[in-house]
Amino acid sequence: MKSVLICGDGNFSFSMAIGKLQETGDLTLLEGLLGVKGPFKIKCTSFDTRVQLLGKYHECAKILPALDNMGKIGVTVEHGVNAWELESHYPEERFDAVVWNHPHLGTENFNLHRFLLCHFMHSA
């Protein structure tokens, strides 16, 4: 089973779409998107806590429970994951694919975003 890490998904809508593809069992589109052959174990992560996400994105009230129910098909959700320190969160784990959707620090500071991207690339 291939291991996939999803970071920077904001409201988890991308993760939900990936989970639904996994749920159908038709992995062709998912394999093309991720660039690796399935089946998949998919880890959907956020830097924010669950409570913070629910405060920021009202749609998470439906998305997160739906993702939680996908554990039986290999989809899990983890919060408090710092994308530029992946080795501290997953010291023994390696991923076959890493997806980072929208890296953003909540500010419009080019230097900070460059710093974020550099550290994420090194970490991944």
trRosetta pair geometry for C-beta under 8 A, 3 or more apart (Angstrom, degrees):
i j d omega theta_ij theta_ji phi_ij phi_ji
1 38 7.9 0 -144 -172 64 62
1 39 5.3 -40 -123 88 85 92
1 40 6.7 128 -175 -131 85 11
1 41 5.1 73 140 -25 122 100
1 74 6.9 -144 -172 -125 138 146
2 34 7.9 135 120 128 141 142
2 36 5.0 163 -155 129 159 130
2 37 6.8 147 -33 81 140 52
2 38 6.1 -104 30 -115 117 42
2 39 7.1 176 24 93 82 38
2 40 5.2 -37 72 -106 91 67
2 41 7.1 -170 88 23 40 73
2 96 4.2 -74 -163 46 96 157
2 97 7.0 40 157 3 120 101
3 40 7.6 135 -100 -159 17 69
3 41 5.1 -22 -106 67 66 104
3 43 7.3 14 -173 -5 88 108
3 93 7.0 -138 163 -177 160 103
3 94 7.1 117 67 96 138 53
3 95 4.9 -115 111 -126 100 60
3 96 5.3 125 52 3 64 90
3 97 7.9 179 96 32 49 66
4 18 7.9 -139 117 174 147 143
4 34 6.0 -57 -111 -139 133 141
4 36 7.7 -171 -79 53 100 129
4 40 5.2 -1 -1 -163 122 120
4 41 7.0 167 23 80 73 49
4 42 4.7 -16 69 -110 110 71
4 43 6.9 180 90 25 56 69
4 95 6.4 88 -123 -165 19 108
4 96 6.6 -49 -71 62 62 88
4 97 4.7 -10 -117 67 85 100
4 98 7.6 173 -161 -84 57 32
4 99 6.9 17 -180 -2 102 106
5 43 5.1 -17 -111 68 65 107
5 45 6.7 -3 -169 1 88 123
5 86 7.5 64 165 -139 166 131
5 90 7.8 -106 -92 -12 141 163
5 95 4.4 -66 -6 -106 108 160
5 97 7.4 -172 31 96 64 55
5 98 4.8 -9 65 -116 104 76
5 99 7.1 -177 93 28 54 66
6 9 5.6 30 149 -46 111 128
6 14 6.9 -171 -167 106 135 110
6 15 5.3 158 102 -92 157 97
6 18 6.8 -176 -69 31 150 161
6 42 6.7 23 -11 -176 113 96
6 43 6.8 -176 23 90 73 54
6 44 4.7 -12 63 -114 120 63
6 45 6.4 166 82 22 62 73
6 99 4.8 -13 -113 68 70 107
6 100 7.9 161 -163 -82 46 37
6 101 7.3 27 -171 -25 91 106
7 45 5.4 -17 -99 70 67 110
7 81 7.0 -117 -113 108 97 121
7 83 4.4 105 -172 -106 147 121
7 98 7.0 5 6 -176 110 93
7 99 7.0 171 29 90 65 54
7 100 4.6 -16 73 -107 101 81
7 101 7.4 -165 91 13 50 76
7 103 7.9 25 121 -84 106 85
7 120 7.6 -173 105 -146 154 123
8 83 6.4 13 -44 -64 94 159
8 100 4.6 59 24 -167 131 73
8 101 4.6 -165 104 50 94 74
8 102 5.1 -173 158 55 107 47
8 103 5.0 -59 -115 -74 149 54
8 104 7.3 117 -150 12 105 72
9 12 5.2 69 118 -97 125 41
9 13 7.2 -172 171 39 100 54
9 14 4.8 -132 -138 48 106 109
9 15 5.0 40 -172 -25 170 103
9 44 6.5 -34 18 -163 155 97
9 45 7.8 126 12 66 108 48
9 46 6.9 -86 51 -82 88 87
9 101 5.1 84 -95 18 54 143
9 102 7.5 101 -111 26 20 91
10 13 7.5 -19 81 17 98 92
10 57 6.7 120 154 -66 83 147
10 101 7.1 -96 0 93 92 132
10 102 5.9 1 -32 57 115 127
10 104 8.0 24 -78 38 103 121
11 53 7.3 140 -121 -167 49 99
11 56 7.7 -140 -87 106 83 99
11 57 3.8 -172 -108 -164 101 159
11 59 5.4 44 179 70 134 111
11 60 5.6 -129 -156 -61 77 90
11 63 6.5 102 153 29 83 161
12 15 4.5 -49 -162 44 75 120
12 16 5.8 86 136 -30 82 94
12 44 6.2 73 -135 164 101 135
12 46 7.3 -63 -64 -56 99 122
12 53 7.5 40 -16 -169 113 142
12 57 7.9 159 18 96 83 153
12 60 6.3 89 28 -115 116 88
12 63 4.8 152 88 137 112 134
12 64 6.4 96 51 -75 162 69
12 67 6.3 -75 168 -35 137 151
12 77 7.4 4 -125 -121 142 123
13 16 5.4 -48 -148 33 34 116
13 17 6.6 37 152 -20 64 101
13 59 7.0 12 -70 118 106 140
13 63 6.4 -85 -81 -112 56 149
14 17 5.7 -52 -152 34 34 111
14 18 6.4 33 150 -16 66 105
14 99 7.8 -146 140 134 134 134
14 101 5.4 174 14 -90 165 148
15 18 5.6 -54 -148 39 34 112
15 19 6.1 38 151 -22 66 106
15 42 7.5 157 -151 149 87 124
15 44 3.7 69 -140 -126 144 137
15 63 7.8 97 73 171 99 117
15 67 6.1 22 125 -108 116 137
15 75 7.6 132 174 -165 95 118
15 77 7.5 95 151 -98 154 94
16 19 5.5 -52 -146 36 31 115
16 20 6.4 33 154 -21 64 103
16 63 5.1 -88 -63 -146 137 101
16 66 6.3 45 -128 94 108 127
16 67 6.2 -94 -90 -66 74 100
17 20 5.8 -51 -149 33 31 112
17 21 6.7 33 151 -18 62 102
18 21 5.7 -53 -153 35 34 112
18 22 6.5 35 149 -19 65 104
18 30 6.7 102 -149 -124 75 106
18 33 7.8 -142 -108 100 94 148
18 42 6.1 178 131 -155 124 159
18 44 7.7 163 64 -81 128 114
18 75 7.7 151 106 -115 93 124
19 22 5.5 -53 -149 36 34 113
19 23 6.2 39 151 -26 66 106
19 42 6.9 -152 -84 81 71 147
19 44 7.6 -40 -52 -40 113 141
19 66 7.5 139 100 129 148 95
19 67 5.8 -149 -55 -116 165 76
19 70 4.7 -49 -162 -122 123 173
19 73 7.5 114 -161 82 79 124
19 75 4.5 51 -115 -116 102 167
20 23 5.3 -49 -146 32 33 118
20 24 6.8 38 155 -25 63 99
21 24 6.0 -50 -154 26 33 111
21 26 7.3 -89 -166 75 72 76
21 27 7.4 97 152 -116 97 46
21 29 5.9 -114 -141 81 131 111
21 30 4.5 152 134 -63 133 111
22 25 7.9 39 168 -68 37 35
22 27 7.6 36 -114 -100 52 86
22 30 6.5 96 -69 -99 65 162
22 38 7.8 -177 -119 -137 82 147
22 39 7.9 87 -147 -159 93 84
22 40 6.0 -98 -111 62 118 112
22 42 6.4 -122 -58 -2 155 137
22 70 7.2 87 81 -174 124 126
22 73 5.4 138 131 139 109 122
22 74 6.6 -123 179 65 142 102
22 75 6.1 151 68 -52 154 114
23 70 6.6 -87 -71 -126 108 109
23 73 5.7 133 -95 64 64 177
26 29 7.0 44 120 12 96 96
27 30 4.9 -69 -156 54 62 114
27 31 5.2 68 144 -31 90 102
27 37 7.8 76 130 -165 133 56
27 38 3.9 -115 -158 36 150 141
27 39 6.7 -123 -81 -99 151 55
27 40 7.5 156 -132 -9 122 103
28 31 5.9 -56 -146 34 23 110
28 32 6.5 21 156 -16 60 107
29 32 5.7 -57 -151 37 31 111
29 33 6.2 30 153 -19 66 109
30 33 5.7 -55 -145 37 31 111
30 34 6.1 8 164 0 67 114
30 38 6.2 37 99 -47 120 135
30 40 6.8 -113 150 -7 134 142
31 34 6.3 -66 -136 50 25 95
31 35 7.7 166 172 -17 54 4
31 36 6.7 -111 -145 87 72 36
31 37 5.5 19 -134 -112 124 43
31 38 5.6 -109 -74 -10 96 91
32 35 7.7 26 -176 -70 24 43
34 40 7.3 101 25 -96 173 142
34 97 4.5 53 -176 165 100 176
34 99 7.1 -76 -115 -55 82 119
35 97 6.1 146 57 -108 92 124
36 96 4.9 106 -138 143 173 119
36 97 5.1 -143 6 -42 126 118
39 74 7.0 135 154 1 107 164
40 74 6.1 156 103 117 59 141
41 74 4.4 -111 -112 -169 56 112
41 76 7.9 5 178 6 84 104
42 74 6.0 89 15 125 75 90
42 75 4.8 -9 68 -110 107 71
42 76 7.3 169 91 26 58 62
43 76 5.5 -16 -114 68 64 97
43 78 6.3 -4 -173 8 99 117
43 95 7.8 -103 35 -104 119 122
44 67 6.2 -74 52 -164 150 143
44 75 6.7 21 -10 -173 113 90
44 76 6.9 -174 26 90 76 43
44 77 5.0 -28 74 -104 101 69
44 78 7.4 155 81 23 49 66
45 77 7.5 157 -86 -161 36 52
45 78 4.9 -19 -107 71 84 91
45 79 7.3 163 -158 -90 62 27
45 81 3.9 -37 -173 46 130 147
45 83 7.6 149 103 -78 129 85
46 53 6.0 28 140 -72 170 129
46 77 7.9 6 1 -172 99 92
46 78 7.7 -177 27 96 63 51
46 79 5.2 -15 64 -121 96 71
46 80 7.7 36 89 -14 70 31
46 81 6.7 107 64 37 26 92
47 79 8.0 6 108 -167 10 64
47 80 7.1 35 -168 -130 35 20
47 81 6.4 -93 -87 71 47 53
47 82 6.0 65 -121 -98 96 50
47 83 6.8 -68 -66 -12 105 90
48 52 3.9 -126 -173 91 109 126
48 53 5.0 139 104 -55 127 80
48 56 7.0 -56 -153 6 172 140
48 79 6.5 -58 98 -156 50 104
48 80 7.8 -65 114 -68 13 48
49 52 4.6 98 51 6 77 102
49 53 7.1 -139 94 -5 42 86
49 79 5.1 86 -134 152 38 138
49 80 6.1 28 -86 -59 70 91
50 53 5.7 -55 -151 35 32 113
50 54 6.4 31 154 -19 66 105
50 64 6.6 109 -143 -156 101 157
50 79 5.2 -116 -42 -45 71 160
51 54 5.8 -55 -149 36 31 110
51 55 6.6 30 152 -17 63 107
52 55 5.7 -60 -153 38 32 112
52 56 6.3 23 155 -14 68 111
53 56 5.8 -62 -143 41 31 105
53 57 5.9 -32 -180 37 71 104
53 60 4.8 178 142 -147 102 171
53 64 7.1 117 107 -64 137 136
53 79 7.3 -118 -15 -115 127 125
54 57 7.4 -73 -116 63 19 66
54 58 7.9 51 -170 -114 56 35
54 60 5.3 -127 -92 89 54 122
54 61 6.1 81 -136 -72 96 77
54 64 7.6 -64 -73 6 92 149
56 60 7.7 53 69 -4 78 138
57 60 4.5 89 91 -22 101 107
58 61 6.2 -26 178 1 55 113
59 62 6.2 -56 -172 40 59 100
59 63 5.7 48 138 -17 84 116
60 63 5.2 -63 -126 49 41 107
60 64 5.1 37 178 -23 81 110
61 64 7.2 -29 -114 30 11 103
61 65 7.7 2 165 -2 43 109
62 65 6.8 -69 -158 41 29 101
62 66 6.3 25 154 -18 66 116
63 66 5.8 -66 -153 39 30 112
63 67 6.3 26 156 -17 69 108
64 67 5.7 -54 -146 37 32 110
64 68 6.3 39 154 -24 65 104
64 77 6.5 125 -147 -172 80 175
65 68 5.3 -49 -146 33 35 118
65 69 6.6 35 154 -20 64 103
66 69 5.9 -57 -156 34 32 111
66 70 7.1 35 146 -27 61 105
67 70 5.5 -54 -157 23 40 117
67 75 6.1 -110 -162 135 76 121
67 77 5.0 82 123 -50 127 126
68 71 6.7 -10 177 -30 45 105
68 77 6.3 -61 -76 21 67 127
69 72 7.9 -27 166 12 54 99
70 73 5.3 -57 -173 47 78 103
70 74 7.7 -46 147 59 88 43
70 75 3.7 -5 117 58 120 124
71 74 7.7 89 -172 -39 33 8
71 75 6.6 -99 -79 69 31 62
71 76 6.0 57 -112 -89 81 76
78 81 5.5 70 112 -40 107 123
78 89 7.8 128 135 -176 145 129
81 86 7.6 35 180 -108 103 66
81 89 5.1 53 -134 -118 88 165
82 85 4.3 25 92 36 116 105
82 86 7.8 -135 90 -57 64 46
82 88 7.4 8 56 60 112 119
82 89 7.0 172 41 -38 70 122
83 86 6.6 6 -158 -58 39 94
83 100 6.5 97 -159 -118 144 122
83 103 7.2 -129 85 -113 156 102
83 116 7.9 47 80 -175 113 93
83 120 5.0 3 133 -115 104 106
83 123 6.8 145 151 80 53 146
83 124 7.9 -5 179 -57 85 99
84 116 6.4 -123 -54 -151 133 56
84 119 3.4 29 -153 124 128 114
84 120 4.9 -75 -88 -67 76 58
84 122 7.5 41 -157 58 83 95
84 123 5.0 171 -160 -17 39 144
85 88 4.5 -14 159 25 105 118
85 89 6.7 106 110 -16 81 93
85 119 7.9 -14 -49 161 61 116
85 123 6.1 -96 -72 -120 13 141
86 89 5.7 -64 -152 43 40 106
86 90 5.8 -25 170 37 79 104
86 123 4.4 125 16 160 98 109
86 124 6.3 80 7 -81 154 50
87 90 6.9 -78 -123 68 24 65
87 91 5.9 59 176 -104 67 60
87 123 6.3 -134 -10 -149 87 81
88 91 6.9 16 -126 -63 21 92
90 93 3.8 -68 -178 52 109 113
90 95 7.8 41 124 -37 161 100
95 98 5.2 96 96 -64 140 85
95 124 8.0 -56 54 -155 124 81
98 124 4.7 -163 91 -150 167 120
100 103 5.8 19 158 -53 118 100
100 120 6.4 75 -107 170 167 143
100 124 7.5 -97 -32 -70 128 148
103 113 7.0 126 118 -153 105 88
103 116 5.7 165 168 129 123 126
103 117 6.2 133 98 -80 161 78
103 120 6.5 -107 -108 -19 144 163
104 113 7.5 -16 -120 -111 47 109
105 109 7.1 -50 70 46 132 101
105 112 5.4 -82 38 134 163 123
105 113 6.3 -140 3 -81 113 71
105 116 5.9 -153 -54 -56 113 149
107 112 6.3 29 77 64 119 152
109 112 4.0 49 96 17 116 115
109 113 6.5 159 87 -14 61 86
110 113 5.8 -63 -148 40 30 108
110 114 6.2 31 156 -21 67 107
111 114 5.6 -51 -145 35 31 113
111 115 6.4 36 152 -21 63 105
112 115 5.5 -52 -150 35 33 116
112 116 6.4 37 150 -22 65 104
113 116 5.3 -48 -147 34 36 116
113 117 6.4 35 155 -17 66 103
114 117 5.9 -53 -147 38 30 109
114 118 6.3 32 155 -19 64 107
115 118 5.9 -57 -148 36 27 111
115 119 6.4 19 159 -12 63 110
116 119 6.2 -65 -149 41 25 104
116 120 6.2 24 157 -19 65 110
117 120 5.7 -55 -143 37 29 111
117 121 6.2 29 160 -19 65 106
118 121 6.0 -57 -149 36 27 109
118 122 6.5 24 154 -15 62 108
119 122 5.7 -54 -147 38 33 112
119 123 6.1 32 155 -19 66 110
120 123 5.6 -60 -145 40 30 110
120 124 6.0 24 160 -17 69 108
121 124 6.0 -52 -136 38 27 106
